[in-house]
Amino acid sequence: MVDKIALEEHFGATDPDIVEQSATHFTAGAWPAHRDMLLDIHGARLRIMDECRIEKAVLSLLSPGIQSLHEAKKAVDWACRLNDHAAEQVVRRPDRFASFAALPMQDPDAAVTELRRAVTELGLVGALINGFSQVGDEHTVVYLDDPRYAGFWAAVEELDVPVYLHPRDPLKAISPQYEGHPWLYGSAWAFSVETGTHALRLMGSGLFDRHPGISVILGHLGELLPFNIWRTDHRLAVAPRGLDVRHPFGHYLRTNFYLTTSGNFRTPALLNTIQEVGADRLLFSADYPFEDMREAAAWFDGLELNENDLVKIGRTNAQRLLRL
């Protein structure tokens, strides 16, 4: 059993625009308890961390969070206040907590300003962005490969901090493939498809050719990408369809991405991911409170991996990436 650092551990805010977004991920009976878990940081959460030998948790705002606030002014205001709140929690227990920043991607210049403030003044360790942002109105979506974010990605590379690309559901109005099948939404399926596709957009945009020093984190053992990246590259070599990047996508996955175990406690899947990207690119996470911290830790502690890889995945890869 090794001491662990967990990288995708969510918190909420009391404003209903934020915390109530997560109610759809639970039954009505389970939601009140999980709402309390999102709002709690220094109480039960910390006691469970002790029980599970999680020495530090990296906090992040729940999904879709700031990305759903299509009014830019509101998004900027909420991001600043939530990052101040997160920093205050870290200051109370810097030995046990760190935090990613929430960013108002609806206003790219403001997002750069807030990222700089969060990292250089508040001491946050990077950013977590909940997928695409709704910009101007609730029906307009903008992904992170959009040219308007060129300055943002330059700042990410300059500051040398990672961006955690976290899932959110696609909008129902533009997702007819899910119509009539609500069970396809959320973490059961749509989260991974949406986020894996978003990551491929970043690779295909040439982002990592322009900024080879950028690190992006994906949860849930890579949002299906490790299991299909060979076929993606294999078929693109036959029919590139206008793709113009320097390397196969597998290269970017192994060079510019880190993958966490959040919410995917499946040993054969982990072993496949290690074979695809290497143990140096994997990080322990639980996905609390959407997943059970005890289940995540018990699974990880029971893995039959060599001690060196367990320590890397459990703790030292995160220490190196986040400078903890």
Backbone bond lengths (Angstrom), bond angles and torsions (degrees), N, CA, C in turn:
res aa  C-N    CA-C-N  psi(-1)  N-CA   C-N-CA  omega(-1)  CA-C   N-CA-C  phi
1 M - - - 1.463 - - 1.523 109.21 -
2 V 1.356 116.00 129.99 1.456 120.01 -178.72 1.520 109.65 -116.24
3 D 1.325 115.39 151.91 1.456 119.86 171.29 1.526 108.61 -68.23
4 K 1.339 115.90 144.58 1.453 120.41 -168.97 1.523 112.34 -128.30
5 I 1.335 114.58 153.78 1.460 123.16 169.25 1.528 106.43 -116.09
6 A 1.326 116.95 130.59 1.468 121.66 -177.62 1.525 109.39 -110.37
7 L 1.334 116.06 132.32 1.466 120.32 -167.85 1.524 115.79 -107.35
8 E 1.302 120.13 -7.20 1.465 119.29 -179.00 1.515 109.33 -131.59
9 E 1.308 114.99 71.31 1.456 121.85 -173.58 1.525 107.86 -119.84
10 H 1.313 116.47 113.90 1.460 121.44 -163.69 1.530 112.49 -93.13
11 F 1.320 113.49 153.66 1.455 120.39 170.63 1.527 107.99 -135.20
12 G 1.327 115.35 164.48 1.452 120.96 179.87 1.507 111.63 -124.62
13 A 1.328 115.41 178.54 1.461 122.09 175.31 1.521 107.46 -125.06
14 T 1.314 115.99 154.93 1.457 119.77 -173.13 1.517 112.68 -70.80
15 D 1.329 119.45 -20.38 1.455 120.87 178.15 1.530 109.09 -61.78
16 P 1.331 118.04 130.39 1.466 119.81 -176.93 1.526 113.60 -62.94
17 D 1.325 118.52 -22.06 1.460 120.35 176.42 1.522 111.15 -61.66
18 I 1.319 117.22 -24.32 1.458 121.23 -176.40 1.523 111.16 -103.84
19 V 1.293 118.36 -65.85 1.464 119.95 -168.47 1.517 112.02 -66.56
20 E 1.328 119.02 -35.07 1.457 119.76 -176.24 1.523 112.62 -71.71
21 Q 1.340 117.57 -9.79 1.459 119.57 176.01 1.529 111.94 -59.86
22 S 1.308 116.73 -26.15 1.464 120.42 -174.10 1.516 113.70 -89.30
23 A 1.313 118.17 -3.17 1.460 120.43 -176.48 1.525 111.67 -62.07
24 T 1.334 117.63 -30.72 1.468 120.23 -177.09 1.525 112.70 -68.08
25 H 1.324 117.98 -14.59 1.461 121.02 -178.11 1.531 112.76 -88.05
26 F 1.337 116.25 2.55 1.462 120.67 -178.77 1.524 109.63 -136.63
27 T 1.312 116.62 158.63 1.451 119.95 170.00 1.520 108.94 -68.50
28 A 1.332 115.02 160.77 1.466 119.19 -178.35 1.521 111.28 -58.97
29 G 1.329 116.02 -36.51 1.455 119.15 -179.45 1.516 114.12 -70.88
30 A 1.340 116.36 -30.99 1.468 120.31 -177.55 1.517 112.93 -86.74
31 W 1.329 117.72 -19.89 1.456 119.99 -172.60 1.536 114.30 -62.60
32 P 1.333 121.82 -45.18 1.470 119.11 -177.47 1.528 113.42 -55.17
33 A 1.341 117.49 -41.96 1.465 119.89 179.78 1.522 111.06 -66.90
34 H 1.329 117.04 -40.38 1.466 119.52 -179.49 1.528 111.35 -72.90
35 R 1.313 117.13 -30.20 1.465 119.71 173.06 1.520 109.98 -60.84
36 D 1.333 115.90 -44.50 1.469 119.55 177.87 1.530 110.69 -62.52
37 M 1.314 117.74 -37.29 1.458 121.27 179.95 1.526 111.41 -65.87
38 L 1.331 116.91 -37.28 1.459 120.19 177.37 1.527 111.68 -65.65
39 L 1.323 116.10 -37.13 1.466 120.10 -176.70 1.528 112.57 -81.44
40 D 1.317 116.78 -21.91 1.466 121.58 179.56 1.530 110.60 -84.52
41 I 1.317 116.37 137.84 1.470 120.72 174.20 1.523 111.00 -126.04
42 H 1.323 117.92 -46.37 1.464 120.99 -170.77 1.523 113.87 -100.26
43 G 1.324 117.57 4.24 1.449 120.40 -179.21 1.519 112.30 -102.84
44 A 1.334 115.81 -107.43 1.466 120.56 -176.55 1.521 111.91 -60.86
45 R 1.324 117.24 -35.78 1.467 120.02 179.92 1.524 110.58 -56.50
46 L 1.303 116.58 -46.83 1.454 121.05 -177.21 1.532 111.22 -67.93
47 R 1.314 116.54 -35.82 1.468 119.51 178.29 1.529 110.78 -66.31
48 I 1.322 117.42 -39.57 1.469 119.94 178.04 1.529 109.90 -68.10
49 M 1.324 117.81 -38.89 1.459 120.53 175.55 1.521 111.04 -57.03
50 D 1.315 116.85 -44.31 1.470 120.69 177.94 1.525 110.53 -59.54
51 E 1.323 115.90 -45.50 1.460 121.18 -178.82 1.530 111.46 -61.40
52 C 1.341 116.10 -34.97 1.464 121.23 -174.82 1.531 113.30 -95.59
53 R 1.317 117.33 5.34 1.464 122.79 -177.37 1.532 111.34 55.41
54 I 1.337 114.78 43.77 1.459 121.41 170.93 1.522 106.50 -98.44
55 E 1.308 115.06 105.41 1.458 118.93 -172.29 1.519 112.48 -75.43
56 K 1.345 116.98 -27.32 1.461 119.76 179.84 1.517 109.23 -150.12
57 A 1.331 116.18 141.96 1.460 122.60 174.91 1.524 108.73 -118.89
58 V 1.319 115.80 135.24 1.460 121.67 175.74 1.519 107.10 -96.27
59 L 1.316 116.48 111.78 1.455 122.53 -174.57 1.524 111.39 -77.88
60 S 1.326 116.09 152.12 1.460 120.87 174.28 1.519 109.17 -154.88
61 L 1.318 115.28 150.59 1.456 121.12 -179.77 1.526 110.04 -68.44
62 L 1.329 115.59 142.88 1.456 121.21 179.29 1.535 111.24 -63.24
63 S 1.329 115.22 166.50 1.468 122.85 -177.07 1.538 111.07 -98.02
64 P 1.367 118.43 146.19 1.469 128.71 -1.51 1.516 114.70 -83.23
65 G 1.325 117.25 -7.26 1.454 120.41 171.47 1.513 114.17 55.72
66 I 1.332 115.25 -134.57 1.460 121.65 -176.60 1.523 111.78 -59.67
67 Q 1.328 117.60 -31.13 1.467 120.20 -174.73 1.524 113.22 -63.62
68 S 1.321 118.29 -17.86 1.466 121.03 -178.86 1.518 112.82 -94.21
69 L 1.323 118.14 -4.78 1.469 121.33 -177.98 1.524 108.72 -88.88
70 H 1.325 117.08 88.02 1.463 120.44 -168.00 1.519 113.80 -67.96
71 E 1.326 118.04 -18.13 1.467 120.56 175.22 1.525 108.21 -78.85
72 A 1.325 116.28 115.20 1.469 120.81 -172.98 1.524 112.17 -57.81
73 K 1.313 117.63 -42.68 1.465 120.55 -178.24 1.526 110.72 -61.29
74 K 1.316 116.81 -42.10 1.461 120.69 178.96 1.525 110.57 -66.22
75 A 1.343 116.24 -41.02 1.469 120.04 179.73 1.524 110.73 -62.02
76 V 1.327 116.84 -43.19 1.471 120.43 179.91 1.520 110.21 -63.42
77 D 1.325 116.86 -45.97 1.462 121.06 -178.76 1.521 110.91 -61.65
78 W 1.338 116.68 -46.17 1.453 119.69 -178.29 1.521 111.91 -66.74
79 A 1.315 117.76 -40.59 1.467 119.80 179.53 1.517 110.81 -60.89
80 C 1.307 117.52 -45.32 1.467 120.79 -179.54 1.523 111.10 -61.39
81 R 1.323 116.37 -46.22 1.458 119.64 -177.29 1.534 111.90 -68.86
82 L 1.314 116.53 -38.89 1.457 118.96 179.39 1.524 111.64 -69.53
83 N 1.316 117.31 -35.84 1.463 119.47 176.96 1.524 110.97 -68.48
84 D 1.325 117.09 -36.93 1.466 119.47 173.75 1.529 110.12 -60.83
85 H 1.329 116.01 -43.70 1.475 120.46 179.23 1.522 110.83 -62.20
86 A 1.329 116.72 -44.50 1.467 119.73 179.85 1.523 110.79 -62.36
87 A 1.334 116.42 -43.30 1.465 120.20 179.84 1.522 111.33 -62.24
88 E 1.326 116.87 -37.19 1.462 120.28 177.96 1.525 111.30 -63.27
89 Q 1.336 117.30 -37.83 1.463 120.16 178.33 1.522 111.03 -67.53
90 V 1.324 116.48 -38.23 1.470 120.22 179.14 1.522 110.42 -67.00
91 V 1.317 117.34 -41.07 1.469 120.75 -179.66 1.530 110.72 -61.84
92 R 1.314 116.93 -33.30 1.468 119.97 178.91 1.520 111.76 -65.31
93 R 1.343 116.94 -36.97 1.469 120.35 -179.78 1.529 109.43 -143.11
94 P 1.323 117.56 71.26 1.477 119.48 -179.20 1.523 112.92 -64.82
95 D 1.329 116.79 -18.93 1.459 119.85 177.05 1.520 112.48 -75.35
96 R 1.342 117.78 -17.93 1.456 121.00 -174.23 1.531 113.78 -118.44
97 F 1.329 117.05 -17.97 1.457 118.48 -175.49 1.524 111.91 -135.08
98 A 1.328 114.68 146.98 1.460 124.11 164.09 1.527 104.95 -132.71
99 S 1.331 117.88 179.57 1.455 117.98 -179.24 1.521 111.18 -154.11
100 F 1.336 114.30 146.54 1.449 121.57 167.14 1.523 109.13 -87.73
101 A 1.327 116.00 153.17 1.458 121.67 177.39 1.518 110.61 -86.74
102 A 1.328 115.79 146.66 1.464 122.56 166.74 1.522 107.76 -91.28
103 L 1.331 117.60 141.68 1.464 120.36 -173.24 1.529 111.57 -129.04
104 P 1.336 116.41 140.22 1.468 121.59 178.79 1.527 110.71 -86.93
105 M 1.323 116.18 79.57 1.463 120.09 -176.03 1.529 112.43 -68.38
106 Q 1.340 117.65 -8.33 1.457 121.23 174.25 1.529 111.10 -63.05
107 D 1.331 117.19 -24.05 1.468 123.33 178.19 1.525 106.76 -127.54
108 P 1.346 117.97 96.04 1.468 119.89 -173.92 1.523 114.38 -56.51
109 D 1.330 117.78 -39.86 1.468 119.46 179.44 1.524 110.72 -65.29
110 A 1.329 116.34 -42.11 1.464 119.91 178.33 1.516 111.00 -65.74
111 A 1.333 116.96 -33.96 1.461 120.13 178.22 1.522 111.07 -63.99
112 V 1.328 116.84 -40.64 1.470 120.54 177.30 1.520 109.80 -64.07
113 T 1.327 116.14 -45.71 1.470 120.21 -179.99 1.519 110.93 -60.17
114 E 1.321 116.62 -43.54 1.465 119.90 -178.07 1.523 111.53 -70.99
115 L 1.327 117.26 -36.52 1.462 118.97 176.17 1.521 110.50 -61.74
116 R 1.312 117.18 -45.94 1.474 120.31 178.77 1.521 110.66 -60.42
117 R 1.326 117.26 -44.89 1.460 120.34 179.95 1.519 110.69 -63.22
118 A 1.327 115.98 -44.28 1.465 119.89 -176.85 1.516 111.62 -62.44
119 V 1.327 116.39 -40.00 1.464 120.26 -176.22 1.524 111.55 -81.00
120 T 1.314 117.26 -48.43 1.470 120.50 -171.47 1.521 113.59 -85.77
121 E 1.351 118.31 -26.50 1.458 120.66 -178.94 1.529 113.02 -106.68
122 L 1.328 116.56 -41.00 1.466 119.50 -176.74 1.520 112.82 -91.06
123 G 1.331 117.58 -16.31 1.457 120.30 178.74 1.508 114.85 79.46
124 L 1.335 118.48 19.68 1.455 120.87 176.74 1.530 109.39 -74.80
125 V 1.326 116.71 157.41 1.468 120.21 -164.67 1.523 113.88 -101.66
126 G 1.307 118.02 10.09 1.453 123.04 -178.98 1.509 108.59 151.27
127 A 1.328 117.02 -158.69 1.460 120.93 -179.02 1.513 109.83 -131.76
128 L 1.322 116.34 149.79 1.452 122.14 168.40 1.519 107.44 -119.30
129 I 1.340 115.20 122.41 1.460 121.89 -178.71 1.516 108.13 -115.32
130 N 1.320 115.50 127.78 1.458 120.97 -176.27 1.528 111.17 -87.02
131 G 1.317 116.20 67.48 1.450 121.30 173.51 1.511 113.54 70.87
132 F 1.333 116.24 -146.80 1.459 121.01 179.82 1.520 110.33 -68.20
133 S 1.327 115.79 159.57 1.460 121.29 176.04 1.518 109.70 -111.09
134 Q 1.324 115.67 143.84 1.456 121.47 171.65 1.524 107.20 -87.63
135 V 1.316 116.36 123.59 1.464 121.26 -169.38 1.523 110.02 -124.70
136 G 1.319 116.09 120.70 1.455 120.99 176.24 1.509 113.72 85.70
137 D 1.317 117.93 -45.66 1.463 123.28 174.47 1.518 107.91 -149.94
138 E 1.307 115.32 168.02 1.470 119.17 -172.44 1.521 113.50 -70.70
139 H 1.337 118.27 -13.38 1.451 120.98 -176.53 1.530 113.63 -99.20
140 T 1.322 118.37 -6.69 1.465 122.30 -177.90 1.520 109.53 -98.53
141 V 1.342 116.56 117.37 1.461 120.96 -177.72 1.525 109.41 -112.53
142 V 1.324 115.49 141.85 1.467 121.80 179.80 1.526 108.06 -131.72
143 Y 1.332 115.56 124.95 1.459 121.79 179.01 1.525 110.49 -91.34
144 L 1.311 115.65 165.02 1.460 120.66 -171.64 1.518 114.37 -76.91
145 D 1.331 117.94 -4.45 1.460 119.80 173.31 1.527 111.57 -87.26
146 D 1.323 117.46 -1.29 1.466 121.14 -178.88 1.530 110.18 -62.52
147 P 1.345 118.11 139.75 1.473 120.58 -178.52 1.520 114.33 -57.38
148 R 1.321 117.97 -23.47 1.467 119.43 -179.60 1.539 111.90 -62.88
149 Y 1.333 116.88 -16.71 1.456 120.26 -178.00 1.534 113.37 -97.87
150 A 1.313 117.55 14.50 1.471 120.28 -179.88 1.527 111.41 -57.63
151 G 1.317 117.24 -45.03 1.458 120.66 179.53 1.511 112.77 -67.00
152 F 1.310 116.43 -34.27 1.463 120.17 177.66 1.519 110.78 -62.92
153 W 1.330 117.59 -48.43 1.463 120.11 -177.76 1.528 111.33 -67.01
154 A 1.323 116.98 -32.71 1.467 119.24 175.03 1.523 110.07 -62.89
155 A 1.341 116.80 -40.04 1.465 120.46 179.06 1.523 111.16 -67.90
156 V 1.334 117.80 -37.32 1.462 121.31 177.25 1.522 110.36 -59.40
157 E 1.333 116.18 -46.04 1.458 119.37 179.54 1.524 111.18 -66.10
158 E 1.318 116.86 -40.88 1.464 120.49 -179.74 1.527 111.34 -62.90
159 L 1.334 116.75 -44.58 1.467 120.71 -179.28 1.521 112.20 -74.83
160 D 1.324 116.83 -17.99 1.462 123.03 177.90 1.529 111.36 58.23
161 V 1.332 114.99 50.68 1.460 121.20 174.98 1.524 108.24 -124.79
162 P 1.324 118.37 152.24 1.461 120.21 -179.39 1.519 112.39 -82.32
163 V 1.319 114.70 159.00 1.463 123.00 170.96 1.522 107.69 -114.87
164 Y 1.305 116.21 121.90 1.464 121.50 175.74 1.522 107.15 -87.88
165 L 1.326 117.08 115.17 1.452 121.69 177.25 1.527 108.13 -90.57
166 H 1.313 114.65 103.54 1.465 120.63 -173.29 1.529 110.18 -100.79
167 P 1.325 118.00 150.34 1.467 120.35 -177.98 1.523 114.54 -68.97
168 R 1.316 113.47 158.09 1.450 124.03 161.70 1.524 106.67 -150.17
169 D 1.318 116.29 161.97 1.450 120.01 178.55 1.521 111.53 -72.74
170 P 1.332 117.47 144.58 1.460 119.27 168.84 1.518 109.62 -65.08
171 L 1.317 116.65 156.65 1.457 119.84 178.32 1.530 109.97 -71.23
172 K 1.313 116.02 136.20 1.460 120.31 -177.63 1.522 111.79 -61.41
173 A 1.335 116.96 -33.66 1.461 120.30 -176.26 1.523 112.60 -64.87
174 I 1.336 117.67 -22.83 1.466 120.62 -178.06 1.534 110.82 -120.11
175 S 1.335 116.64 24.76 1.463 120.67 -178.20 1.527 110.50 -132.00
176 P 1.330 117.94 64.25 1.468 119.38 -177.92 1.518 113.30 -63.56
177 Q 1.333 117.55 -20.30 1.467 119.23 -178.91 1.526 112.11 -65.61
178 Y 1.329 117.96 -18.12 1.460 121.37 -179.78 1.529 112.71 -100.95
179 E 1.322 117.31 -6.01 1.455 121.02 -174.06 1.530 111.04 -58.67
180 G 1.320 114.93 130.53 1.452 120.86 179.79 1.509 114.63 82.07
181 H 1.332 116.95 -1.77 1.467 121.66 -179.53 1.537 109.04 -130.63
182 P 1.308 118.03 69.93 1.471 120.82 -174.76 1.513 113.69 -61.03
183 W 1.315 117.65 -23.01 1.463 121.47 179.99 1.525 112.45 -66.91
184 L 1.348 116.87 -15.60 1.465 119.60 177.86 1.524 112.22 -75.52
185 Y 1.323 116.98 -18.94 1.457 119.77 -179.10 1.530 111.41 -75.00
186 G 1.329 114.27 167.32 1.453 120.62 174.26 1.511 113.44 74.84
187 S 1.318 114.79 -156.58 1.461 120.81 -171.23 1.521 113.41 -73.66
188 A 1.334 117.66 -11.44 1.461 119.34 178.16 1.521 111.87 -68.50
189 W 1.357 117.57 -33.22 1.463 119.99 -178.30 1.533 113.39 -155.19
190 A 1.326 117.32 -56.93 1.467 120.57 -169.44 1.526 113.00 -61.24
191 F 1.326 117.11 -34.88 1.463 119.74 178.56 1.531 111.44 -54.64
192 S 1.333 115.85 -49.74 1.462 119.37 -176.00 1.522 111.74 -68.47
193 V 1.331 117.16 -43.23 1.463 120.16 -179.67 1.530 110.19 -62.70
194 E 1.325 116.15 -45.84 1.471 120.77 -179.29 1.525 111.31 -61.83
195 T 1.318 116.87 -45.72 1.460 120.23 -174.38 1.515 111.92 -76.86
196 G 1.334 117.45 -38.12 1.449 119.52 175.34 1.518 111.69 -62.01
197 T 1.328 116.76 -39.85 1.461 120.74 176.85 1.520 110.85 -65.18
198 H 1.312 116.96 -40.48 1.467 121.30 177.47 1.531 110.35 -59.85
199 A 1.325 116.39 -43.45 1.466 120.14 178.98 1.527 111.17 -63.25
200 L 1.338 117.26 -40.58 1.462 120.20 177.39 1.526 111.25 -64.35
201 R 1.319 117.22 -35.53 1.471 120.38 175.23 1.528 110.51 -60.29
202 L 1.337 116.36 -42.39 1.466 119.08 178.06 1.526 110.64 -61.70
203 M 1.329 116.95 -45.49 1.465 120.16 178.69 1.524 110.93 -60.64
204 G 1.325 116.93 -47.21 1.450 121.33 -175.68 1.512 114.66 -72.24
205 S 1.342 116.47 -16.30 1.467 119.97 179.20 1.518 112.98 -78.12
206 G 1.341 117.69 -9.54 1.458 120.96 -175.12 1.516 113.63 84.15
207 L 1.334 116.91 8.94 1.469 120.61 -178.32 1.520 112.13 -53.57
208 F 1.320 117.19 -44.98 1.463 120.33 -173.93 1.526 112.22 -81.98
209 D 1.329 117.49 -12.34 1.462 120.38 168.39 1.523 109.77 -76.29
210 R 1.320 116.41 -40.26 1.476 120.72 178.92 1.517 111.85 -74.15
211 H 1.328 116.12 -34.78 1.474 120.91 -176.12 1.530 108.97 -132.48
212 P 1.308 118.02 75.48 1.476 120.11 -175.02 1.511 113.93 -66.66
213 G 1.329 118.22 -13.05 1.458 120.00 -178.93 1.516 114.46 -87.10
214 I 1.318 118.73 -2.07 1.460 121.64 -177.33 1.530 110.87 -73.59
215 S 1.336 115.29 139.56 1.461 122.15 173.63 1.522 109.31 -119.12
216 V 1.332 115.93 127.48 1.457 123.25 176.71 1.526 107.86 -116.48
217 I 1.317 116.61 136.25 1.457 122.36 178.42 1.523 108.83 -104.34
218 L 1.322 116.08 134.17 1.465 122.66 172.74 1.516 109.01 -118.46
219 G 1.307 117.30 139.29 1.449 121.23 177.11 1.517 112.64 -88.56
220 H 1.338 115.20 -177.23 1.463 123.18 169.18 1.524 112.14 57.36
221 L 1.341 115.09 41.26 1.465 123.13 -179.73 1.529 111.89 57.60
222 G 1.348 115.48 36.17 1.459 119.51 169.95 1.498 115.86 92.14
223 E 1.340 118.31 16.77 1.466 121.69 173.17 1.538 111.80 52.36
224 L 1.317 116.78 45.92 1.463 125.93 176.55 1.535 114.19 77.09
225 L 1.312 118.77 -10.65 1.467 119.96 -173.29 1.532 113.71 -64.14
226 P 1.341 120.74 -43.18 1.471 117.96 -178.79 1.523 113.46 -58.96
227 F 1.322 116.61 -25.13 1.454 120.33 -175.26 1.529 112.41 -87.73
228 N 1.342 116.87 -10.86 1.461 118.90 -176.88 1.522 113.51 -131.53
229 I 1.339 117.92 1.11 1.461 119.23 -172.58 1.528 112.17 -66.36
230 W 1.340 116.75 -32.88 1.463 118.11 178.67 1.518 110.47 -63.18
231 R 1.319 117.26 -45.86 1.463 120.20 -179.42 1.524 111.23 -65.09
232 T 1.332 117.43 -39.19 1.460 120.45 177.31 1.526 110.13 -57.16
233 D 1.325 116.51 -51.07 1.472 119.88 179.84 1.527 111.37 -65.07
234 H 1.319 116.71 -39.90 1.463 121.24 -178.92 1.525 111.13 -59.63
235 R 1.309 117.48 -44.11 1.455 120.60 -178.03 1.525 111.88 -77.25
236 L 1.338 117.46 -34.02 1.463 119.32 177.89 1.529 111.45 -67.20
237 A 1.316 117.17 -29.00 1.462 119.70 175.97 1.526 111.29 -65.67
238 V 1.321 116.41 -29.19 1.463 121.46 178.62 1.528 111.01 -82.83
239 A 1.336 116.15 -43.47 1.471 121.43 -177.30 1.519 109.22 -137.01
240 P 1.337 117.80 85.82 1.466 120.56 -175.21 1.520 114.51 -69.17
241 R 1.320 119.28 -19.85 1.466 122.63 175.04 1.531 112.90 52.62
242 G 1.310 116.77 39.28 1.459 120.97 177.83 1.514 114.90 91.87
243 L 1.306 118.40 -3.26 1.467 121.32 179.19 1.530 109.74 -63.87
244 D 1.324 116.37 131.51 1.459 121.22 -178.19 1.523 109.24 -140.05
245 V 1.330 116.03 82.29 1.461 121.74 177.05 1.519 108.23 -130.45
246 R 1.324 116.09 164.74 1.461 120.86 -172.40 1.526 113.52 -78.60
247 H 1.312 116.87 -25.57 1.463 119.76 -172.20 1.528 110.56 -133.24
248 P 1.329 117.47 159.62 1.470 119.88 169.38 1.529 110.40 -62.85
249 F 1.319 116.04 155.67 1.461 120.03 -179.11 1.528 111.74 -60.85
250 G 1.333 117.19 -31.90 1.454 119.70 177.94 1.520 112.01 -59.65
251 H 1.323 117.01 -33.30 1.463 120.82 177.19 1.523 110.42 -63.17
252 Y 1.329 116.84 -45.85 1.463 119.22 -179.80 1.528 111.02 -65.84
253 L 1.337 116.96 -38.24 1.461 119.81 179.17 1.523 110.96 -60.96
254 R 1.324 116.72 -38.09 1.473 120.71 -177.96 1.521 113.15 -85.86
255 T 1.338 117.32 -12.87 1.469 120.83 -173.83 1.521 113.25 -111.48
256 N 1.321 117.38 -35.89 1.460 121.46 -172.53 1.521 113.86 -115.07
257 F 1.314 117.92 1.03 1.464 120.77 -177.13 1.522 110.99 -123.86
258 Y 1.326 114.41 144.56 1.459 123.73 166.52 1.521 106.98 -115.88
259 L 1.325 116.99 145.38 1.457 122.39 -176.50 1.520 109.76 -122.53
260 T 1.322 116.59 138.16 1.457 119.59 -179.84 1.525 111.01 -110.26
261 T 1.320 114.58 164.21 1.458 121.78 179.79 1.520 112.79 -87.26
262 S 1.315 118.46 7.32 1.461 121.12 -173.48 1.526 111.47 -52.61
263 G 1.313 115.69 126.04 1.450 121.81 172.64 1.515 115.55 60.53
264 N 1.328 118.53 18.49 1.467 120.71 179.18 1.527 107.91 -139.89
265 F 1.311 115.71 77.90 1.458 122.42 -172.35 1.532 110.07 -96.42
266 R 1.309 114.85 61.54 1.460 122.01 -174.16 1.521 108.94 -124.65
267 T 1.327 117.13 113.54 1.458 121.34 -172.56 1.522 113.94 -62.45
268 P 1.335 121.46 -47.49 1.467 118.97 177.71 1.526 112.72 -58.56
269 A 1.343 117.13 -37.32 1.467 120.22 177.69 1.524 110.88 -65.75
270 L 1.326 116.93 -40.36 1.463 120.39 177.48 1.522 110.63 -62.38
271 L 1.327 117.09 -44.94 1.465 120.09 -178.60 1.528 110.76 -62.92
272 N 1.328 117.59 -39.65 1.458 120.67 176.48 1.523 110.40 -62.11
273 T 1.333 116.62 -41.57 1.459 121.00 -178.91 1.523 110.95 -66.19
274 I 1.325 117.10 -40.37 1.460 120.24 176.33 1.527 110.34 -61.41
275 Q 1.317 117.27 -42.48 1.461 120.13 179.10 1.532 111.47 -64.25
276 E 1.326 117.08 -32.35 1.462 120.77 -176.46 1.522 112.56 -80.88
277 V 1.342 118.36 -42.24 1.469 119.97 -173.61 1.521 113.29 -118.23
278 G 1.325 119.00 -16.68 1.453 121.52 -178.96 1.517 112.46 93.61
279 A 1.321 116.27 149.91 1.468 121.44 -177.26 1.521 112.52 -65.61
280 D 1.332 118.19 -22.31 1.466 120.71 179.28 1.517 112.50 -68.31
281 R 1.332 117.46 -13.30 1.465 121.58 -175.87 1.520 112.29 -107.83
282 L 1.315 117.49 11.98 1.458 120.89 -177.48 1.517 111.56 -114.18
283 L 1.330 115.99 146.90 1.455 123.01 -174.83 1.529 109.56 -138.61
284 F 1.311 116.20 138.43 1.458 120.40 177.25 1.533 110.14 -72.55
285 S 1.312 115.79 140.10 1.468 122.31 171.48 1.517 108.42 -154.70
286 A 1.326 115.34 158.47 1.460 119.95 177.85 1.522 112.30 -109.14
287 D 1.348 117.91 -42.60 1.467 124.56 -173.43 1.520 110.68 82.69
288 Y 1.308 115.90 37.63 1.463 122.87 178.58 1.532 110.20 -69.42
289 P 1.335 119.73 142.66 1.467 128.32 -1.77 1.524 113.69 -94.94
290 F 1.322 116.91 14.29 1.466 119.15 178.24 1.530 110.78 -73.17
291 E 1.318 115.76 -22.77 1.460 122.14 171.97 1.524 108.41 -124.71
292 D 1.321 115.02 164.42 1.457 122.27 -176.52 1.532 109.29 -86.10
293 M 1.319 116.37 118.02 1.457 121.06 -179.74 1.533 110.95 -59.08
294 R 1.317 116.56 -38.01 1.462 120.01 -179.55 1.526 111.03 -65.62
295 E 1.332 116.92 -40.95 1.467 120.01 178.70 1.522 110.33 -64.16
296 A 1.323 116.83 -43.18 1.466 120.76 179.93 1.522 111.15 -60.82
297 A 1.329 116.42 -46.36 1.460 120.53 -176.98 1.532 111.55 -69.80
298 A 1.328 117.11 -40.77 1.462 120.27 -179.76 1.528 110.73 -63.34
299 W 1.339 116.05 -41.58 1.464 119.80 177.26 1.522 110.67 -62.54
300 F 1.321 116.68 -48.97 1.463 119.69 -177.19 1.517 111.24 -64.17
301 D 1.321 117.15 -43.56 1.460 120.53 -178.14 1.525 112.54 -66.31
302 G 1.334 117.01 -20.94 1.447 120.33 179.82 1.523 114.51 -93.84
303 L 1.327 117.73 2.03 1.461 120.83 -178.30 1.532 111.23 -66.62
304 E 1.321 115.38 140.34 1.462 120.45 176.25 1.529 108.98 -96.13
305 L 1.334 115.04 68.26 1.460 123.37 175.05 1.512 108.51 -111.36
306 N 1.330 116.71 161.43 1.457 118.06 175.69 1.522 109.36 -66.85
307 E 1.312 115.29 151.94 1.466 121.26 -173.80 1.522 111.86 -59.43
308 N 1.320 117.05 -37.08 1.465 120.61 -178.84 1.523 110.83 -60.99
309 D 1.327 117.74 -45.50 1.461 120.71 179.64 1.523 111.90 -68.77
310 L 1.322 116.61 -37.91 1.465 119.49 177.97 1.530 111.08 -60.94
311 V 1.315 116.92 -42.91 1.463 120.37 179.85 1.522 110.41 -67.37
312 K 1.330 117.36 -40.83 1.462 120.51 177.54 1.525 111.55 -58.88
313 I 1.338 114.93 -53.60 1.466 119.72 -176.08 1.524 110.44 -68.12
314 G 1.311 115.92 -39.12 1.454 120.18 -176.89 1.514 114.06 -70.17
315 R 1.349 117.13 -35.37 1.458 117.62 -169.91 1.523 114.90 -147.02
316 T 1.329 118.26 -53.19 1.470 118.58 -164.23 1.528 113.31 -73.75
317 N 1.329 118.89 -29.14 1.467 118.54 174.43 1.528 110.99 -61.75
318 A 1.329 116.50 -41.26 1.462 120.47 178.34 1.523 110.98 -67.03
319 Q 1.311 116.88 -40.55 1.468 119.28 178.09 1.528 111.09 -59.55
320 R 1.311 115.85 -41.87 1.463 119.77 -179.63 1.534 111.37 -69.45
321 L 1.315 117.35 -46.91 1.461 120.93 -176.63 1.515 112.30 -65.87
322 L 1.330 116.91 -41.64 1.458 121.96 -174.56 1.526 113.68 -99.66
323 R 1.331 115.93 -1.78 1.469 120.91 -178.26 1.523 111.47 56.48
324 L 1.314 115.31 47.65 1.467 120.46 -179.14 1.519 109.83 -85.35
